[in-house]
Amino acid sequence: MNVLVIGGAGRVGRRVVAELAEHSDHDITIADRVAPGGATAAFVELDLADDVALARALADADAVVNTAGPFDLWGAKVLDAAIEHGVDYIDVCDDPAATQELMKRDPAARAFGVRAVVGLGVSPGLTNYLGVIAARDLDEVDSVATFWGDSREGMDLDEATRHADALAASFTAGRAAYTHLILQTAAEVPVWRNGEPVNERAWRTAYRVRTSNGETGVYRVIGHPEPVTMPQAITLRNCVNIGTVNVGTDRLMLPVLDRVAAGELTPEEAIADIAARLTEHPEDLVSESRGPRLPRLIGAVATGTAGGREQGIIVFPGGPVDGSMSLETARPAVVGVLRIEQAPVGVHAPEGAFDADAFLEHYAAIYWDGGETFLKDVAGPTALTVEES
């Protein structure tokens, strides 16, 4: 199979190329504006603004992996071109508005016999499958929350100072991930409330996830695709995605995000402001421990009833997902390429494209040495609770 990796010279794209080369015998072509140094795969120069160049790049492809953001700018354009050329499609889109736009291409993809999987990274992606597994043990599902990050409760001043300095340096470096973070925390974002889609201001509502062993973390609502797509696969009343930088930084960000929402700061100015606050006030990251940290950096929790009693189920990945974010994002997309012929025709979110158990079994075979596919905790009704902000 000929696989085209758009954005293959970028952080995630390079990882997709390397992982595909290691775990398949597919022919791989990198499509980007500039060739990556030391690349062993074929390369075609591509500016996504050039329709002719995009068509030329897709001409010999059987499947395309799109890692080129921002997806609100390029996602639909690449998917439209893939459909037109009969090329199967996978991306790692984590933008809820872009996801909604991409899903509108389902009728066209069905008409052209194209399989498309949108948002097949670590979150969304693995988190979607964990949410499906968490919900299936409940007779009635009240809420599903996918979550990511480590709230790092329990830092003393020395640890807080070290962490604040490192985090400020990361913010100052200006990675696109931080711009995305600001955009999806300073806005009205789509969530699922009381059985219907609504928009609500992100980062205001905080939730605590707690296992049966008392492992715990605090997370805040952030704009993400899971609440857009998962209610189509699971009958539930509420669905949110929640994340954290750490519990102290999450609180520190709130007034800055208010200024972004009011139009007083650009995302770039907000990033600089947050970095300065971290450097000047590391004591704001000091917090009391409320229990051990959760065993994985991502997971999903479902609450509802089982056997007539309130219940909460938390599901974590079977293996670690604590490598670089670019690597962890690339790996599910690679498994998606390996399984693409098993996906139904049309445009699908991860949970609609592949069976959750089968996908995680394939993932575990490659990346967790064939170990556990997921860890499930029957955590009770306090598995997910609203936290004082």
C-alpha positions in Angstrom: 0.0 0.0 0.0 1.2 3.5 -0.8 0.8 5.8 2.2 1.1 9.6 1.9 1.9 11.4 5.1 1.0 15.1 4.8 3.0 17.2 7.2 5.5 14.3 7.3 8.4 16.7 8.1 6.6 18.0 11.2 6.7 16.8 14.9 3.8 14.3 14.6 4.3 13.6 10.9 7.9 12.5 11.4 6.7 10.1 14.1 4.0 8.6 11.8 6.6 8.0 9.1 9.1 6.4 11.5 6.4 4.2 13.1 4.9 3.1 9.8 8.4 2.2 8.5 9.0 0.1 11.6 5.7 -1.7 11.8 4.7 -2.2 8.1 6.1 -2.8 4.7 4.0 0.0 3.1 5.6 2.4 0.7 5.7 5.8 2.4 5.9 9.3 0.9 6.4 12.5 2.9 4.5 15.5 1.6 5.5 18.8 3.1 6.9 22.2 2.2 10.4 21.3 3.1 12.0 17.9 3.1 13.1 16.6 6.6 16.7 16.1 7.2 17.9 12.5 7.0 14.6 11.2 5.7 14.6 7.7 4.3 11.1 7.9 2.8 10.3 9.4 -0.6 9.5 13.1 -0.6 7.2 15.4 -2.6 7.0 19.1 -2.0 3.6 20.3 -1.1 2.0 23.6 -0.1 -1.6 22.8 0.9 -2.7 26.1 -0.6 -1.8 24.7 -4.1 -4.7 22.6 -5.3 -2.7 21.2 -8.2 0.2 20.1 -6.0 -2.3 18.4 -3.6 -3.9 16.5 -6.4 -0.5 15.4 -7.7 0.6 14.2 -4.3 -2.6 12.1 -3.9 -2.5 10.6 -7.4 -0.5 7.5 -6.5 -1.7 7.1 -2.8 -3.9 4.4 -1.4 -4.1 6.1 2.0 -3.2 9.5 3.4 -2.4 10.4 6.9 -3.0 14.1 7.5 -1.0 15.6 10.4 -0.9 19.2 9.0 -2.7 21.7 11.3 -4.5 23.8 11.9 -7.3 21.5 11.0 -9.9 24.2 10.8 -7.8 25.5 7.9 -6.6 22.4 6.1 -8.6 19.4 7.4 -11.6 19.6 5.1 -9.5 20.6 2.1 -7.3 17.5 2.4 -10.3 15.2 3.1 -12.2 16.7 0.1 -9.2 16.0 -2.2 -8.8 12.5 -0.8 -12.5 11.7 -1.4 -12.2 13.1 -4.9 -9.2 10.8 -5.7 -10.6 7.8 -3.9 -7.9 7.8 -1.3 -8.6 6.5 2.3 -7.9 9.1 4.9 -6.8 9.3 8.6 -6.0 12.4 10.6 -5.2 13.4 14.2 -7.6 16.4 14.4 -8.2 17.5 18.0 -10.3 20.6 17.1 -14.1 20.2 17.8 -15.3 22.7 15.2 -13.0 21.2 12.5 -14.3 17.7 13.5 -17.9 18.8 13.0 -16.9 20.1 9.5 -15.1 17.0 8.6 -18.0 14.7 9.6 -20.2 16.5 7.1 -18.2 14.8 4.3 -19.7 11.4 5.2 -22.2 11.3 2.3 -19.5 12.2 -0.2 -17.0 9.6 1.2 -19.7 6.9 1.0 -20.5 7.8 -2.6 -16.8 7.5 -3.6 -16.2 4.4 -1.5 -13.6 6.1 0.8 -12.9 5.2 4.4 -12.0 8.2 6.5 -11.2 8.2 10.3 -11.1 11.6 12.0 -9.2 12.3 15.2 -7.2 9.1 15.6 -4.5 10.2 18.0 -4.1 9.7 21.7 -6.9 12.2 22.7 -9.1 12.0 20.8 -8.4 8.5 19.6 -7.4 6.1 22.4 -9.6 8.1 24.8 -12.7 7.4 22.7 -12.1 3.7 22.9 -11.6 3.9 26.7 -14.9 5.8 27.0 -16.8 3.1 25.0 -15.4 0.4 27.3 -16.2 2.4 30.5 -19.8 3.0 29.4 -20.6 -0.6 28.4 -20.7 -1.9 32.0 -23.5 0.5 32.9 -27.2 -0.2 32.3 -27.8 3.6 32.0 -25.1 6.1 31.3 -25.3 9.5 32.9 -21.9 10.9 32.0 -18.8 10.0 30.1 -15.7 12.2 30.6 -12.5 11.6 28.7 -9.5 13.0 30.5 -5.8 13.7 30.1 -2.9 15.2 32.0 -1.4 15.1 35.5 -2.8 17.6 37.9 0.2 17.1 40.2 -1.5 17.8 43.4 0.7 17.7 46.5 3.7 19.8 45.2 5.7 21.7 47.9 7.4 25.0 47.1 10.7 23.4 45.9 8.9 21.1 43.5 6.5 23.8 42.5 9.4 26.2 41.7 11.2 23.6 39.6 8.0 22.7 37.7 7.0 26.3 37.2 10.4 27.2 35.7 10.2 24.2 33.3 6.7 24.9 32.3 7.4 28.6 31.8 10.2 27.6 29.4 7.8 25.3 27.5 5.2 28.1 27.2 7.9 30.6 26.1 9.1 28.2 23.4 5.8 28.8 21.7 4.8 25.4 20.5 1.6 25.2 18.6 0.1 22.9 21.2 0.0 25.9 23.7 -1.8 28.1 21.2 -4.3 25.3 20.7 -4.6 25.1 24.5 -5.5 28.8 24.9 -7.9 28.7 22.0 -9.8 25.7 23.5 -9.9 27.0 27.1 -10.8 30.7 26.5 -13.9 30.0 24.4 -17.4 28.6 24.3 -16.9 25.0 23.4 -19.2 22.1 22.4 -20.2 19.7 25.1 -23.2 17.3 25.6 -25.5 18.2 28.4 -28.9 16.6 29.3 -29.0 14.7 26.1 -28.3 17.5 23.6 -25.3 19.5 22.2 -24.7 22.9 23.8 -21.8 25.3 24.0 -20.4 26.3 27.4 -17.4 28.3 28.5 -14.3 26.1 28.9 -12.0 25.8 31.9 -14.6 27.1 34.3 -16.0 23.7 35.5 -13.5 21.4 37.3 -14.0 17.7 37.9 -12.2 15.2 40.2 -11.6 11.7 39.0 -11.1 9.2 41.9 -10.3 5.5 41.7 -11.4 2.9 44.2 -7.9 3.0 45.6 -8.0 6.8 46.2 -5.8 7.7 43.2 -7.1 11.1 42.0 -6.7 14.1 39.8 -8.5 17.3 39.0 -9.4 18.3 35.4 -11.2 21.2 33.7 -13.6 21.3 30.6 -11.7 22.0 27.4 -12.8 22.0 23.8 -12.2 18.6 22.2 -13.9 16.3 19.6 -15.0 13.5 22.1 -18.2 15.3 23.2 -19.0 16.0 19.5 -18.7 12.4 18.4 -19.2 10.0 21.3 -22.9 10.8 21.9 -23.5 9.3 18.5 -22.1 6.0 19.6 -23.3 5.9 23.3 -26.7 6.7 24.7 -25.8 9.1 27.5 -27.0 12.4 29.1 -23.7 14.2 29.4 -20.3 14.1 27.7 -17.2 16.3 28.2 -13.5 16.2 27.7 -11.5 17.4 30.6 -7.8 18.2 30.9 -5.1 19.7 33.1 -1.8 21.4 32.9 -1.5 21.0 36.7 -4.0 22.0 39.3 -2.1 25.3 40.2 -1.5 26.4 36.7 -5.1 25.6 35.8 -6.2 28.1 38.4 -3.5 30.6 37.4 -4.7 30.6 33.8 -8.3 31.6 34.6 -7.9 35.4 34.7 -5.7 35.3 31.6 -8.3 33.2 29.7 -11.0 35.8 30.7 -8.9 38.5 29.0 -8.5 36.4 25.9 -12.3 35.8 25.8 -12.8 39.5 26.2 -10.5 40.3 23.2 -7.9 42.0 25.4 -5.2 39.5 24.7 -4.2 37.4 21.7 -3.4 33.7 22.4 0.3 34.5 21.9 0.1 37.3 24.5 -1.7 35.0 26.8 1.0 32.4 26.6 3.6 35.0 27.5 1.5 36.3 30.4 1.1 32.7 31.8 4.8 32.1 31.5 5.6 35.3 33.3 3.1 34.4 36.1 4.7 31.0 36.5 8.1 32.5 36.8 7.1 35.2 39.2 4.7 33.2 41.4 5.7 29.5 41.6 4.0 29.4 45.0 0.7 29.4 43.1 1.5 25.8 42.1 1.8 24.6 45.7 -1.1 22.3 46.6 -2.3 19.8 49.1 -2.2 16.1 48.2 -5.6 14.6 48.0 -4.3 11.1 47.2 -1.9 9.3 44.9 -1.7 10.3 41.3 -3.7 8.4 38.7 -1.8 5.5 37.1 -2.0 6.8 33.5 -1.9 10.2 31.9 -5.1 9.6 29.9 -8.4 7.7 30.6 -12.1 7.8 30.6 -14.7 7.6 33.3 -18.4 6.7 32.9 -21.0 7.2 35.6 -24.6 6.0 35.8 -26.4 3.0 37.1 -25.7 -0.8 37.1 -28.0 -3.3 38.7 -30.2 -0.4 40.0 -27.3 1.2 41.9 -25.2 4.3 41.2 -21.8 3.3 39.7 -18.7 4.7 38.2 -16.2 2.9 35.9 -12.8 4.3 35.1 -10.7 2.8 32.3 -7.1 3.5 31.6 -4.8 2.3 28.8 -3.2 -1.1 29.5 0.3 0.3 29.0 2.0 3.6 29.4 1.3 6.7 27.3 3.8 9.0 28.8 6.3 9.4 26.0 6.5 12.6 23.9 3.1 13.9 22.8 4.0 13.7 19.2 4.9 10.0 19.5 1.8 9.2 21.5 -0.4 11.0 18.9 1.3 9.3 16.0 0.9 5.7 17.2 -2.9 5.3 17.1 -2.9 6.8 13.6 -0.3 4.2 12.5 -2.5 1.4 13.9 -5.4 3.0 12.0 -3.4 2.7 8.7 -2.7 -0.9 9.5 -6.4 -1.6 10.0 -7.9 0.8 7.5 -9.4 -1.9 5.3 -11.5 -3.0 8.3 -13.1 0.5 8.7 -16.5 1.0 7.1 -16.9 3.3 4.1 -17.7 6.9 5.1 -16.3 9.5 7.6 -16.1 8.2 11.1 -14.8 9.2 14.5 -12.5 6.5 16.0 -15.3 4.8 17.9 -17.3 4.4 14.7 -14.4 3.2 12.6 -13.0 0.3 14.6 -14.2 -2.0 17.4 -12.7 -0.7 20.6 -11.4 -4.1 21.9 -9.9 -5.1 18.5 -8.2 -1.8 18.1 -6.7 -1.8 21.6 -5.6 -5.4 21.2 -3.7 -4.5 18.0 -2.2 -1.4 19.7 -1.1 -3.4 22.7 0.5 -6.1 20.5 2.7 -3.4 18.9 3.3 -0.9 21.7 2.7 -2.8 25.0 4.4 -6.1 24.2 1.1 -7.8 23.9 0.2 -6.9 27.5 -3.1 -5.7 29.0 -5.3 -3.7 26.5 -6.9 -1.7 29.2 -7.2 -1.3 33.0 -10.7 -1.1 34.5 -11.6 0.1 37.9 -15.1 -0.2 39.4 -14.8 3.0 41.3 -18.3 3.7 42.6 -20.4 6.9 42.5 -17.5 9.2 43.4 -15.5 8.2 40.3 -16.4 11.7 38.8 -17.5 14.6 40.9 -17.6 18.4 40.4 -14.8 20.1 42.2 -14.7 23.6 43.8 -13.0 25.9 41.3 
